[in-house]
Amino acid sequence: MKYSEFRRWLLQQGAELTKASGGGSHLKVKLNGKASVLPFHGAKELPEPLRKKIMKDLGL
């Protein structure tokens, strides 16, 4: 799954995405009072362990 596809999926789940401070390529993700950080590299593939960690952090 690509970073952009996962970002789109998170938005469909109702997650709130904001740019992390410092202006880099990371997004803060908040959902149901839980938070995580999503590095954002557009069309590159998102590593499966990272996807699972973010989903676990958000309780999905």
PDB file of N, H, CA, C and O in Angstrom:
ATOM      1  N   MET A   1       0.852  -1.168   0.000  1.00  0.00           N
ATOM      2  CA  MET A   1       0.000   0.000   0.000  1.00  0.00           C
ATOM      3  C   MET A   1       0.902   1.236   0.000  1.00  0.00           C
ATOM      4  O   MET A   1       1.894   1.290   0.726  1.00  0.00           O
ATOM      5  N   LYS A   2       0.554   2.202  -0.802  1.00  0.00           N
ATOM      6  H   LYS A   2      -0.252   2.157  -1.391  1.00  0.00           H
ATOM      7  CA  LYS A   2       1.340   3.427  -0.886  1.00  0.00           C
ATOM      8  C   LYS A   2       0.945   4.381   0.247  1.00  0.00           C
ATOM      9  O   LYS A   2      -0.150   4.288   0.803  1.00  0.00           O
ATOM     10  N   TYR A   3       1.863   5.301   0.576  1.00  0.00           N
ATOM     11  H   TYR A   3       2.752   5.376   0.124  1.00  0.00           H
ATOM     12  CA  TYR A   3       1.598   6.277   1.626  1.00  0.00           C
ATOM     13  C   TYR A   3       0.316   7.051   1.328  1.00  0.00           C
ATOM     14  O   TYR A   3      -0.501   7.270   2.222  1.00  0.00           O
ATOM     15  N   SER A   4       0.138   7.466   0.071  1.00  0.00           N
ATOM     16  H   SER A   4       0.801   7.289  -0.656  1.00  0.00           H
ATOM     17  CA  SER A   4      -1.041   8.261  -0.288  1.00  0.00           C
ATOM     18  C   SER A   4      -2.330   7.445  -0.133  1.00  0.00           C
ATOM     19  O   SER A   4      -3.357   7.990   0.272  1.00  0.00           O
ATOM     20  N   GLU A   5      -2.286   6.155  -0.449  1.00  0.00           N
ATOM     21  H   GLU A   5      -1.452   5.713  -0.778  1.00  0.00           H
ATOM     22  CA  GLU A   5      -3.469   5.294  -0.288  1.00  0.00           C
ATOM     23  C   GLU A   5      -3.816   5.131   1.187  1.00  0.00           C
ATOM     24  O   GLU A   5      -4.988   5.171   1.562  1.00  0.00           O
ATOM     25  N   PHE A   6      -2.797   4.947   2.021  1.00  0.00           N
ATOM     26  H   PHE A   6      -1.845   4.915   1.717  1.00  0.00           H
ATOM     27  CA  PHE A   6      -3.033   4.777   3.457  1.00  0.00           C
ATOM     28  C   PHE A   6      -3.573   6.069   4.066  1.00  0.00           C
ATOM     29  O   PHE A   6      -4.455   6.033   4.924  1.00  0.00           O
ATOM     30  N   ARG A   7      -3.046   7.207   3.622  1.00  0.00           N
ATOM     31  H   ARG A   7      -2.330   7.236   2.924  1.00  0.00           H
ATOM     32  CA  ARG A   7      -3.538   8.504   4.100  1.00  0.00           C
ATOM     33  C   ARG A   7      -5.018   8.661   3.750  1.00  0.00           C
ATOM     34  O   ARG A   7      -5.815   9.092   4.584  1.00  0.00           O
ATOM     35  N   ARG A   8      -5.379   8.315   2.525  1.00  0.00           N
ATOM     36  H   ARG A   8      -4.732   7.965   1.847  1.00  0.00           H
ATOM     37  CA  ARG A   8      -6.775   8.395   2.076  1.00  0.00           C
ATOM     38  C   ARG A   8      -7.657   7.471   2.910  1.00  0.00           C
ATOM     39  O   ARG A   8      -8.759   7.852   3.304  1.00  0.00           O
ATOM     40  N   TRP A   9      -7.174   6.256   3.182  1.00  0.00           N
ATOM     41  H   TRP A   9      -6.278   5.947   2.863  1.00  0.00           H
ATOM     42  CA  TRP A   9      -7.928   5.295   3.983  1.00  0.00           C
ATOM     43  C   TRP A   9      -8.140   5.818   5.403  1.00  0.00           C
ATOM     44  O   TRP A   9      -9.230   5.683   5.958  1.00  0.00           O
ATOM     45  N   LEU A  10      -7.094   6.418   5.996  1.00  0.00           N
ATOM     46  H   LEU A  10      -6.208   6.527   5.545  1.00  0.00           H
ATOM     47  CA  LEU A  10      -7.226   6.980   7.341  1.00  0.00           C
ATOM     48  C   LEU A  10      -8.286   8.081   7.367  1.00  0.00           C
ATOM     49  O   LEU A  10      -9.076   8.152   8.308  1.00  0.00           O
ATOM     50  N   LEU A  11      -8.311   8.930   6.358  1.00  0.00           N
ATOM     51  H   LEU A  11      -7.669   8.872   5.593  1.00  0.00           H
ATOM     52  CA  LEU A  11      -9.316   9.990   6.286  1.00  0.00           C
ATOM     53  C   LEU A  11     -10.721   9.403   6.196  1.00  0.00           C
ATOM     54  O   LEU A  11     -11.653   9.944   6.792  1.00  0.00           O
ATOM     55  N   GLN A  12     -10.888   8.308   5.465  1.00  0.00           N
ATOM     56  H   GLN A  12     -10.132   7.868   4.981  1.00  0.00           H
ATOM     57  CA  GLN A  12     -12.194   7.656   5.357  1.00  0.00           C
ATOM     58  C   GLN A  12     -12.632   7.075   6.699  1.00  0.00           C
ATOM     59  O   GLN A  12     -13.829   6.963   6.962  1.00  0.00           O
ATOM     60  N   GLN A  13     -11.673   6.705   7.548  1.00  0.00           N
ATOM     61  H   GLN A  13     -10.700   6.796   7.334  1.00  0.00           H
ATOM     62  CA  GLN A  13     -11.984   6.162   8.866  1.00  0.00           C
ATOM     63  C   GLN A  13     -12.343   7.270   9.856  1.00  0.00           C
ATOM     64  O   GLN A  13     -12.792   6.992  10.968  1.00  0.00           O
ATOM     65  N   GLY A  14     -12.145   8.527   9.449  1.00  0.00           N
ATOM     66  H   GLY A  14     -11.780   8.753   8.546  1.00  0.00           H
ATOM     67  CA  GLY A  14     -12.486   9.655  10.307  1.00  0.00           C
ATOM     68  C   GLY A  14     -11.299  10.248  11.039  1.00  0.00           C
ATOM     69  O   GLY A  14     -11.481  11.034  11.969  1.00  0.00           O
ATOM     70  N   ALA A  15     -10.088   9.891  10.642  1.00  0.00           N
ATOM     71  H   ALA A  15      -9.940   9.253   9.886  1.00  0.00           H
ATOM     72  CA  ALA A  15      -8.887  10.409  11.293  1.00  0.00           C
ATOM     73  C   ALA A  15      -8.681  11.877  10.933  1.00  0.00           C
ATOM     74  O   ALA A  15      -9.064  12.335   9.857  1.00  0.00           O
ATOM     75  N   GLU A  16      -8.064  12.600  11.868  1.00  0.00           N
ATOM     76  H   GLU A  16      -7.753  12.229  12.743  1.00  0.00           H
ATOM     77  CA  GLU A  16      -7.722  14.000  11.656  1.00  0.00           C
ATOM     78  C   GLU A  16      -6.220  14.063  11.398  1.00  0.00           C
ATOM     79  O   GLU A  16      -5.431  13.615  12.230  1.00  0.00           O
ATOM     80  N   LEU A  17      -5.822  14.610  10.263  1.00  0.00           N
ATOM     81  H   LEU A  17      -6.463  14.974   9.588  1.00  0.00           H
ATOM     82  CA  LEU A  17      -4.409  14.699   9.891  1.00  0.00           C
ATOM     83  C   LEU A  17      -3.963  16.151   9.929  1.00  0.00           C
ATOM     84  O   LEU A  17      -4.614  17.021   9.351  1.00  0.00           O
ATOM     85  N   THR A  18      -2.850  16.412  10.611  1.00  0.00           N
ATOM     86  H   THR A  18      -2.321  15.705  11.080  1.00  0.00           H
ATOM     87  CA  THR A  18      -2.277  17.753  10.651  1.00  0.00           C
ATOM     88  C   THR A  18      -0.781  17.650  10.406  1.00  0.00           C
ATOM     89  O   THR A  18      -0.161  16.630  10.709  1.00  0.00           O
ATOM     90  N   LYS A  19      -0.208  18.708   9.858  1.00  0.00           N
ATOM     91  H   LYS A  19      -0.712  19.536   9.611  1.00  0.00           H
ATOM     92  CA  LYS A  19       1.238  18.720   9.630  1.00  0.00           C
ATOM     93  C   LYS A  19       1.951  18.770  10.973  1.00  0.00           C
ATOM     94  O   LYS A  19       1.550  19.508  11.873  1.00  0.00           O
ATOM     95  N   ALA A  20       2.997  17.989  11.097  1.00  0.00           N
ATOM     96  H   ALA A  20       3.323  17.390  10.365  1.00  0.00           H
ATOM     97  CA  ALA A  20       3.812  18.022  12.303  1.00  0.00           C
ATOM     98  C   ALA A  20       4.603  19.328  12.316  1.00  0.00           C
ATOM     99  O   ALA A  20       4.902  19.886  11.260  1.00  0.00           O
ATOM    100  N   SER A  21       4.941  19.814  13.507  1.00  0.00           N
ATOM    101  H   SER A  21       4.698  19.361  14.365  1.00  0.00           H
ATOM    102  CA  SER A  21       5.693  21.060  13.593  1.00  0.00           C
ATOM    103  C   SER A  21       7.064  20.878  12.955  1.00  0.00           C
ATOM    104  O   SER A  21       7.623  19.782  12.980  1.00  0.00           O
ATOM    105  N   GLY A  22       7.592  21.923  12.398  1.00  0.00           N
ATOM    106  H   GLY A  22       7.138  22.814  12.378  1.00  0.00           H
ATOM    107  CA  GLY A  22       8.883  21.853  11.744  1.00  0.00           C
ATOM    108  C   GLY A  22       8.777  21.764  10.237  1.00  0.00           C
ATOM    109  O   GLY A  22       9.774  21.955   9.540  1.00  0.00           O
ATOM    110  N   GLY A  23       7.601  21.480   9.719  1.00  0.00           N
ATOM    111  H   GLY A  23       6.792  21.324  10.285  1.00  0.00           H
ATOM    112  CA  GLY A  23       7.371  21.508   8.283  1.00  0.00           C
ATOM    113  C   GLY A  23       7.969  20.366   7.491  1.00  0.00           C
ATOM    114  O   GLY A  23       8.070  20.467   6.268  1.00  0.00           O
ATOM    115  N   GLY A  24       8.368  19.289   8.135  1.00  0.00           N
ATOM    116  H   GLY A  24       8.285  19.208   9.128  1.00  0.00           H
ATOM    117  CA  GLY A  24       8.954  18.162   7.412  1.00  0.00           C
ATOM    118  C   GLY A  24       7.919  17.346   6.669  1.00  0.00           C
ATOM    119  O   GLY A  24       6.861  17.854   6.300  1.00  0.00           O
ATOM    120  N   SER A  25       8.227  16.086   6.454  1.00  0.00           N
ATOM    121  H   SER A  25       9.086  15.673   6.754  1.00  0.00           H
ATOM    122  CA  SER A  25       7.340  15.228   5.672  1.00  0.00           C
ATOM    123  C   SER A  25       6.564  14.261   6.560  1.00  0.00           C
ATOM    124  O   SER A  25       6.305  13.125   6.163  1.00  0.00           O
ATOM    125  N   HIS A  26       6.193  14.704   7.759  1.00  0.00           N
ATOM    126  H   HIS A  26       6.404  15.627   8.082  1.00  0.00           H
ATOM    127  CA  HIS A  26       5.440  13.857   8.677  1.00  0.00           C
ATOM    128  C   HIS A  26       4.087  14.494   8.982  1.00  0.00           C
ATOM    129  O   HIS A  26       3.952  15.718   9.005  1.00  0.00           O
ATOM    130  N   LEU A  27       3.092  13.646   9.215  1.00  0.00           N
ATOM    131  H   LEU A  27       3.202  12.652   9.197  1.00  0.00           H
ATOM    132  CA  LEU A  27       1.755  14.107   9.573  1.00  0.00           C
ATOM    133  C   LEU A  27       1.380  13.527  10.925  1.00  0.00           C
ATOM    134  O   LEU A  27       1.672  12.366  11.211  1.00  0.00           O
ATOM    135  N   LYS A  28       0.730  14.339  11.761  1.00  0.00           N
ATOM    136  H   LYS A  28       0.493  15.282  11.528  1.00  0.00           H
ATOM    137  CA  LYS A  28       0.178  13.834  13.014  1.00  0.00           C
ATOM    138  C   LYS A  28      -1.204  13.287  12.701  1.00  0.00           C
ATOM    139  O   LYS A  28      -1.992  13.932  12.010  1.00  0.00           O
ATOM    140  N   VAL A  29      -1.494  12.107  13.205  1.00  0.00           N
ATOM    141  H   VAL A  29      -0.853  11.583  13.766  1.00  0.00           H
ATOM    142  CA  VAL A  29      -2.776  11.452  12.959  1.00  0.00           C
ATOM    143  C   VAL A  29      -3.480  11.282  14.294  1.00  0.00           C
ATOM    144  O   VAL A  29      -2.905  10.728  15.231  1.00  0.00           O
ATOM    145  N   LYS A  30      -4.728  11.757  14.393  1.00  0.00           N
ATOM    146  H   LYS A  30      -5.195  12.207  13.632  1.00  0.00           H
ATOM    147  CA  LYS A  30      -5.522  11.599  15.609  1.00  0.00           C
ATOM    148  C   LYS A  30      -6.831  10.922  15.260  1.00  0.00           C
ATOM    149  O   LYS A  30      -7.485  11.262  14.275  1.00  0.00           O
ATOM    150  N   LEU A  31      -7.207   9.940  16.102  1.00  0.00           N
ATOM    151  H   LEU A  31      -6.675   9.664  16.903  1.00  0.00           H
ATOM    152  CA  LEU A  31      -8.454   9.219  15.898  1.00  0.00           C
ATOM    153  C   LEU A  31      -8.918   8.675  17.234  1.00  0.00           C
ATOM    154  O   LEU A  31      -8.178   7.948  17.898  1.00  0.00           O
ATOM    155  N   ASN A  32     -10.132   9.016  17.638  1.00  0.00           N
ATOM    156  H   ASN A  32     -10.733   9.606  17.099  1.00  0.00           H
ATOM    157  CA  ASN A  32     -10.733   8.524  18.881  1.00  0.00           C
ATOM    158  C   ASN A  32      -9.851   8.771  20.099  1.00  0.00           C
ATOM    159  O   ASN A  32      -9.738   7.905  20.967  1.00  0.00           O
ATOM    160  N   GLY A  33      -9.226   9.945  20.172  1.00  0.00           N
ATOM    161  H   GLY A  33      -9.318  10.648  19.467  1.00  0.00           H
ATOM    162  CA  GLY A  33      -8.399  10.289  21.315  1.00  0.00           C
ATOM    163  C   GLY A  33      -7.018   9.657  21.314  1.00  0.00           C
ATOM    164  O   GLY A  33      -6.260   9.844  22.265  1.00  0.00           O
ATOM    165  N   LYS A  34      -6.677   8.925  20.285  1.00  0.00           N
ATOM    166  H   LYS A  34      -7.293   8.773  19.512  1.00  0.00           H
ATOM    167  CA  LYS A  34      -5.357   8.300  20.175  1.00  0.00           C
ATOM    168  C   LYS A  34      -4.592   8.986  19.055  1.00  0.00           C
ATOM    169  O   LYS A  34      -5.188   9.538  18.130  1.00  0.00           O
ATOM    170  N   ALA A  35      -3.256   8.949  19.145  1.00  0.00           N
ATOM    171  H   ALA A  35      -2.771   8.501  19.897  1.00  0.00           H
ATOM    172  CA  ALA A  35      -2.448   9.661  18.159  1.00  0.00           C
ATOM    173  C   ALA A  35      -1.271   8.820  17.687  1.00  0.00           C
ATOM    174  O   ALA A  35      -0.821   7.901  18.373  1.00  0.00           O
ATOM    175  N   SER A  36      -0.789   9.157  16.506  1.00  0.00           N
ATOM    176  H   SER A  36      -1.154   9.903  15.949  1.00  0.00           H
ATOM    177  CA  SER A  36       0.392   8.526  15.929  1.00  0.00           C
ATOM    178  C   SER A  36       0.989   9.510  14.929  1.00  0.00           C
ATOM    179  O   SER A  36       0.412  10.563  14.658  1.00  0.00           O
ATOM    180  N   VAL A  37       2.142   9.157  14.389  1.00  0.00           N
ATOM    181  H   VAL A  37       2.610   8.301  14.609  1.00  0.00           H
ATOM    182  CA  VAL A  37       2.802  10.000  13.394  1.00  0.00           C
ATOM    183  C   VAL A  37       2.963   9.195  12.114  1.00  0.00           C
ATOM    184  O   VAL A  37       3.413   8.050  12.138  1.00  0.00           O
ATOM    185  N   LEU A  38       2.592   9.805  11.000  1.00  0.00           N
ATOM    186  H   LEU A  38       2.227  10.736  10.981  1.00  0.00           H
ATOM    187  CA  LEU A  38       2.691   9.156   9.695  1.00  0.00           C
ATOM    188  C   LEU A  38       3.721   9.889   8.850  1.00  0.00           C
ATOM    189  O   LEU A  38       3.495  11.038   8.469  1.00  0.00           O
ATOM    190  N   PRO A  39       4.860   9.243   8.545  1.00  0.00           N
ATOM    191  CA  PRO A  39       5.756   9.865   7.576  1.00  0.00           C
ATOM    192  C   PRO A  39       5.038   9.863   6.231  1.00  0.00           C
ATOM    193  O   PRO A  39       4.342   8.901   5.906  1.00  0.00           O
ATOM    194  N   PHE A  40       5.196  10.918   5.452  1.00  0.00           N
ATOM    195  H   PHE A  40       5.761  11.700   5.717  1.00  0.00           H
ATOM    196  CA  PHE A  40       4.458  10.978   4.194  1.00  0.00           C
ATOM    197  C   PHE A  40       5.416  11.133   3.033  1.00  0.00           C
ATOM    198  O   PHE A  40       6.088  12.156   2.898  1.00  0.00           O
ATOM    199  N   HIS A  41       5.474  10.095   2.183  1.00  0.00           N
ATOM    200  H   HIS A  41       4.928   9.264   2.293  1.00  0.00           H
ATOM    201  CA  HIS A  41       6.362  10.092   1.033  1.00  0.00           C
ATOM    202  C   HIS A  41       5.595   9.779  -0.249  1.00  0.00           C
ATOM    203  O   HIS A  41       6.144   9.190  -1.180  1.00  0.00           O
ATOM    204  N   GLY A  42       4.330  10.174  -0.293  1.00  0.00           N
ATOM    205  H   GLY A  42       3.884  10.652   0.463  1.00  0.00           H
ATOM    206  CA  GLY A  42       3.517  10.111  -1.504  1.00  0.00           C
ATOM    207  C   GLY A  42       3.390   8.762  -2.167  1.00  0.00           C
ATOM    208  O   GLY A  42       2.708   7.871  -1.660  1.00  0.00           O
ATOM    209  N   ALA A  43       4.053   8.609  -3.314  1.00  0.00           N
ATOM    210  H   ALA A  43       4.607   9.332  -3.726  1.00  0.00           H
ATOM    211  CA  ALA A  43       3.865   7.428  -4.155  1.00  0.00           C
ATOM    212  C   ALA A  43       4.724   6.234  -3.739  1.00  0.00           C
ATOM    213  O   ALA A  43       4.626   5.170  -4.349  1.00  0.00           O
ATOM    214  N   LYS A  44       5.562   6.390  -2.713  1.00  0.00           N
ATOM    215  H   LYS A  44       5.641   7.254  -2.217  1.00  0.00           H
ATOM    216  CA  LYS A  44       6.390   5.264  -2.275  1.00  0.00           C
ATOM    217  C   LYS A  44       5.553   4.272  -1.482  1.00  0.00           C
ATOM    218  O   LYS A  44       4.500   4.617  -0.945  1.00  0.00           O
ATOM    219  N   GLU A  45       6.032   3.045  -1.416  1.00  0.00           N
ATOM    220  H   GLU A  45       6.887   2.765  -1.852  1.00  0.00           H
ATOM    221  CA  GLU A  45       5.338   2.001  -0.667  1.00  0.00           C
ATOM    222  C   GLU A  45       5.536   2.194   0.836  1.00  0.00           C
ATOM    223  O   GLU A  45       6.642   2.487   1.290  1.00  0.00           O
ATOM    224  N   LEU A  46       4.473   2.029   1.591  1.00  0.00           N
ATOM    225  H   LEU A  46       3.575   1.791   1.222  1.00  0.00           H
ATOM    226  CA  LEU A  46       4.511   2.100   3.047  1.00  0.00           C
ATOM    227  C   LEU A  46       4.884   0.717   3.567  1.00  0.00           C
ATOM    228  O   LEU A  46       4.200  -0.256   3.251  1.00  0.00           O
ATOM    229  N   PRO A  47       5.958   0.602   4.364  1.00  0.00           N
ATOM    230  CA  PRO A  47       6.328  -0.712   4.895  1.00  0.00           C
ATOM    231  C   PRO A  47       5.207  -1.305   5.752  1.00  0.00           C
ATOM    232  O   PRO A  47       4.590  -0.599   6.549  1.00  0.00           O
ATOM    233  N   GLU A  48       4.952  -2.580   5.588  1.00  0.00           N
ATOM    234  H   GLU A  48       5.453  -3.154   4.941  1.00  0.00           H
ATOM    235  CA  GLU A  48       3.862  -3.261   6.299  1.00  0.00           C
ATOM    236  C   GLU A  48       3.982  -3.137   7.822  1.00  0.00           C
ATOM    237  O   GLU A  48       2.974  -2.875   8.478  1.00  0.00           O
ATOM    238  N   PRO A  49       5.184  -3.317   8.420  1.00  0.00           N
ATOM    239  CA  PRO A  49       5.282  -3.178   9.878  1.00  0.00           C
ATOM    240  C   PRO A  49       4.905  -1.774  10.362  1.00  0.00           C
ATOM    241  O   PRO A  49       4.318  -1.626  11.434  1.00  0.00           O
ATOM    242  N   LEU A  50       5.237  -0.748   9.581  1.00  0.00           N
ATOM    243  H   LEU A  50       5.714  -0.868   8.711  1.00  0.00           H
ATOM    244  CA  LEU A  50       4.884   0.620   9.953  1.00  0.00           C
ATOM    245  C   LEU A  50       3.376   0.824   9.873  1.00  0.00           C
ATOM    246  O   LEU A  50       2.787   1.453  10.752  1.00  0.00           O
ATOM    247  N   ARG A  51       2.752   0.300   8.834  1.00  0.00           N
ATOM    248  H   ARG A  51       3.230  -0.212   8.120  1.00  0.00           H
ATOM    249  CA  ARG A  51       1.292   0.412   8.697  1.00  0.00           C
ATOM    250  C   ARG A  51       0.600  -0.245   9.885  1.00  0.00           C
ATOM    251  O   ARG A  51      -0.337   0.320  10.450  1.00  0.00           O
ATOM    252  N   LYS A  52       1.059  -1.435  10.265  1.00  0.00           N
ATOM    253  H   LYS A  52       1.820  -1.893   9.806  1.00  0.00           H
ATOM    254  CA  LYS A  52       0.459  -2.144  11.396  1.00  0.00           C
ATOM    255  C   LYS A  52       0.664  -1.383  12.701  1.00  0.00           C
ATOM    256  O   LYS A  52      -0.237  -1.351  13.539  1.00  0.00           O
ATOM    257  N   LYS A  53       1.843  -0.764  12.889  1.00  0.00           N
ATOM    258  H   LYS A  53       2.575  -0.790  12.207  1.00  0.00           H
ATOM    259  CA  LYS A  53       2.122  -0.002  14.110  1.00  0.00           C
ATOM    260  C   LYS A  53       1.200   1.200  14.215  1.00  0.00           C
ATOM    261  O   LYS A  53       0.655   1.469  15.286  1.00  0.00           O
ATOM    262  N   ILE A  54       1.016   1.925  13.119  1.00  0.00           N
ATOM    263  H   ILE A  54       1.458   1.706  12.249  1.00  0.00           H
ATOM    264  CA  ILE A  54       0.144   3.102  13.134  1.00  0.00           C
ATOM    265  C   ILE A  54      -1.288   2.676  13.434  1.00  0.00           C
ATOM    266  O   ILE A  54      -1.977   3.325  14.222  1.00  0.00           O
ATOM    267  N   MET A  55      -1.736   1.592  12.813  1.00  0.00           N
ATOM    268  H   MET A  55      -1.176   1.065  12.174  1.00  0.00           H
ATOM    269  CA  MET A  55      -3.094   1.105  13.068  1.00  0.00           C
ATOM    270  C   MET A  55      -3.245   0.677  14.527  1.00  0.00           C
ATOM    271  O   MET A  55      -4.285   0.932  15.133  1.00  0.00           O
ATOM    272  N   LYS A  56      -2.238   0.037  15.097  1.00  0.00           N
ATOM    273  H   LYS A  56      -1.392  -0.170  14.604  1.00  0.00           H
ATOM    274  CA  LYS A  56      -2.281  -0.383  16.500  1.00  0.00           C
ATOM    275  C   LYS A  56      -2.322   0.839  17.416  1.00  0.00           C
ATOM    276  O   LYS A  56      -3.083   0.864  18.384  1.00  0.00           O
ATOM    277  N   ASP A  57      -1.503   1.856  17.113  1.00  0.00           N
ATOM    278  H   ASP A  57      -0.885   1.835  16.327  1.00  0.00           H
ATOM    279  CA  ASP A  57      -1.485   3.088  17.904  1.00  0.00           C
ATOM    280  C   ASP A  57      -2.856   3.756  17.928  1.00  0.00           C
ATOM    281  O   ASP A  57      -3.253   4.334  18.940  1.00  0.00           O
ATOM    282  N   LEU A  58      -3.580   3.676  16.805  1.00  0.00           N
ATOM    283  H   LEU A  58      -3.257   3.206  15.983  1.00  0.00           H
ATOM    284  CA  LEU A  58      -4.883   4.333  16.689  1.00  0.00           C
ATOM    285  C   LEU A  58      -6.039   3.435  17.121  1.00  0.00           C
ATOM    286  O   LEU A  58      -7.191   3.868  17.128  1.00  0.00           O
ATOM    287  N   GLY A  59      -5.741   2.198  17.478  1.00  0.00           N
ATOM    288  H   GLY A  59      -4.804   1.846  17.472  1.00  0.00           H
ATOM    289  CA  GLY A  59      -6.781   1.276  17.926  1.00  0.00           C
ATOM    290  C   GLY A  59      -7.622   0.719  16.796  1.00  0.00           C
ATOM    291  O   GLY A  59      -8.798   0.414  16.998  1.00  0.00           O
ATOM    292  N   LEU A  60      -7.052   0.580  15.617  1.00  0.00           N
ATOM    293  H   LEU A  60      -6.097   0.828  15.453  1.00  0.00           H
ATOM    294  CA  LEU A  60      -7.781   0.035  14.461  1.00  0.00           C
ATOM    295  C   LEU A  60      -7.412  -1.414  14.231  1.00  0.00           C
ATOM    296  O   LEU A  60      -7.923  -2.042  13.304  1.00  0.00           O
TER     297      LEU A  60
END
